[in-house]
């Protein structure tokens, strides 16, 4: 992605990244977390606002801080760091709502050429996983770094 990004703080194992969204709603802590699922080498990409009391990720909060491109570019940048340190990892991502999944699809579509320079990307459609295509509705995305 060619958009401006926020600086991130990474955990020592490079599976969790935190940054601060800055905008009219104030400074809001965001978290990106890669968690291995029950299939070895497959990771869920969790993303959302950090609850200031529990430290948990809230993926249903709507921030509207007028920086969505910058936030998505920052999340995308963590993919590079994560896959540099976990080569061969497959990342699965979906929005917590249909609207968020659509937002992610639009972000991928708008940057597909740049994304495909470094990643293989698939969408989960009605007939299963397929190579990502623009203007197709997907319920989830699968990403793997090219060798």
C-alpha positions as CSV (number, residue, x, y, z in Angstrom):
1,X,0.0,0.0,0.0
2,X,1.3,3.4,-0.9
3,X,-0.5,5.2,1.9
4,X,1.0,6.9,5.0
5,X,1.2,4.5,8.0
6,X,1.4,4.9,11.8
7,X,4.5,3.8,13.7
8,X,3.9,0.5,15.5
9,X,5.2,-1.2,18.6
10,X,5.7,-4.9,18.2
11,X,5.8,-7.7,20.8
12,X,9.1,-9.6,21.1
13,X,7.7,-12.6,19.2
14,X,6.3,-10.3,16.4
15,X,2.8,-11.6,16.6
16,X,1.2,-8.5,18.2
17,X,1.5,-4.9,17.1
18,X,0.1,-1.8,18.7
19,X,-0.3,1.7,17.3
20,X,-2.2,4.9,17.9
21,X,-4.9,6.2,15.6
22,X,-5.0,10.0,15.7
23,X,-7.9,12.0,14.5
24,X,-11.0,14.1,15.6
25,X,-12.1,11.4,18.0
26,X,-8.7,11.6,19.8
27,X,-5.9,9.1,20.2
28,X,-7.1,5.6,20.0
29,X,-5.0,2.5,20.7
30,X,-5.2,-0.1,18.0
31,X,-4.0,-3.7,18.1
32,X,-3.1,-6.2,15.3
33,X,-2.6,-9.7,16.6
34,X,-1.7,-12.9,14.7
35,X,-2.9,-16.0,16.5
36,X,-2.2,-19.6,15.3
37,X,-5.4,-21.5,14.8
38,X,-5.9,-25.3,15.0
39,X,-4.1,-25.8,11.7
40,X,-0.3,-25.6,12.0
41,X,1.1,-22.5,10.1
42,X,-2.4,-20.9,9.8
43,X,-2.9,-17.6,11.7
44,X,-6.0,-15.5,12.3
45,X,-5.4,-11.8,11.9
46,X,-7.2,-10.1,14.7
47,X,-7.6,-6.3,14.6
48,X,-9.4,-3.6,16.5
49,X,-9.4,-1.0,19.3
50,X,-7.6,-1.9,22.5
51,X,-9.9,-1.8,25.5
52,X,-8.1,0.5,27.9
53,X,-9.3,-1.5,31.0
54,X,-8.9,-5.1,29.9
55,X,-6.3,-4.8,27.1
56,X,-8.5,-7.0,24.9
57,X,-9.2,-6.2,21.3
58,X,-12.7,-4.8,20.5
59,X,-13.3,-5.6,16.8
60,X,-16.9,-4.2,16.9
61,X,-16.0,-0.6,18.0
62,X,-16.6,2.0,15.3
63,X,-14.0,4.7,15.7
64,X,-14.6,7.0,12.7
65,X,-11.3,8.8,13.3
66,X,-11.1,9.8,9.6
67,X,-7.9,7.8,9.1
68,X,-9.1,4.5,7.7
69,X,-6.6,4.4,4.8
70,X,-3.8,5.1,7.2
71,X,-5.0,2.4,9.7
72,X,-5.4,-0.2,6.9
73,X,-2.0,0.6,5.5
74,X,-0.6,0.2,9.0
75,X,-2.3,-3.2,9.4
76,X,-1.0,-4.2,5.9
77,X,2.6,-3.2,7.0
78,X,2.4,-5.6,9.9
79,X,1.9,-8.5,7.4
80,X,5.4,-7.8,6.0
81,X,7.0,-8.0,9.5
82,X,5.0,-11.0,10.5
83,X,5.7,-13.0,7.4
84,X,9.4,-12.0,7.4
85,X,9.5,-13.8,10.8
86,X,7.1,-16.6,10.1
87,X,7.9,-17.6,6.5
88,X,5.3,-20.0,5.1
89,X,2.6,-18.7,7.4
90,X,-0.9,-18.4,6.0
91,X,-3.0,-15.6,7.4
92,X,-6.8,-15.7,7.5
93,X,-8.8,-12.4,7.9
94,X,-12.4,-11.5,7.9
95,X,-14.3,-8.5,9.2
96,X,-16.3,-8.7,12.4
97,X,-19.3,-7.5,10.3
98,X,-20.3,-7.7,6.7
99,X,-19.6,-3.9,6.3
100,X,-16.0,-4.4,7.6
101,X,-15.4,-7.3,5.4
102,X,-16.5,-5.2,2.5
103,X,-14.2,-2.4,3.6
104,X,-11.3,-4.9,3.6
105,X,-12.3,-6.1,0.2
106,X,-12.3,-2.5,-1.2
107,X,-8.9,-1.9,0.4
108,X,-7.5,-5.0,-1.2
109,X,-9.1,-4.2,-4.6
110,X,-7.7,-0.7,-4.5
111,X,-4.2,-2.0,-3.9
112,X,-4.3,-5.4,-5.6
113,X,-1.3,-4.7,-8.0
114,X,1.0,-3.8,-5.1
115,X,-0.3,-6.6,-2.9
116,X,0.2,-9.2,-5.6
117,X,3.9,-8.2,-5.9
118,X,4.5,-9.8,-2.5
119,X,1.6,-11.9,-1.6
120,X,-0.8,-14.6,-2.9
121,X,-4.3,-13.6,-1.9
122,X,-7.5,-15.6,-2.0
123,X,-11.1,-14.9,-1.2
124,X,-13.7,-17.2,0.3
125,X,-16.8,-17.2,-2.0
126,X,-19.8,-19.3,-2.4
127,X,-17.8,-22.1,-4.0
128,X,-14.9,-22.0,-1.6
129,X,-11.4,-20.4,-1.8
130,X,-10.4,-18.8,-5.1
131,X,-7.8,-16.3,-6.3
132,X,-8.9,-12.9,-5.3
133,X,-10.9,-11.0,-8.0
134,X,-12.1,-7.4,-7.9
135,X,-15.8,-6.9,-7.7
136,X,-16.5,-10.3,-6.1
137,X,-18.0,-10.5,-2.6
138,X,-16.0,-12.6,-0.2
139,X,-16.6,-13.6,3.4
140,X,-12.9,-14.0,4.3
141,X,-9.5,-13.6,2.9
142,X,-6.4,-15.8,2.9
143,X,-2.9,-14.3,2.4
144,X,0.5,-16.0,2.0
145,X,3.8,-14.3,1.3
146,X,5.4,-15.2,-2.0
147,X,8.6,-17.1,-1.8
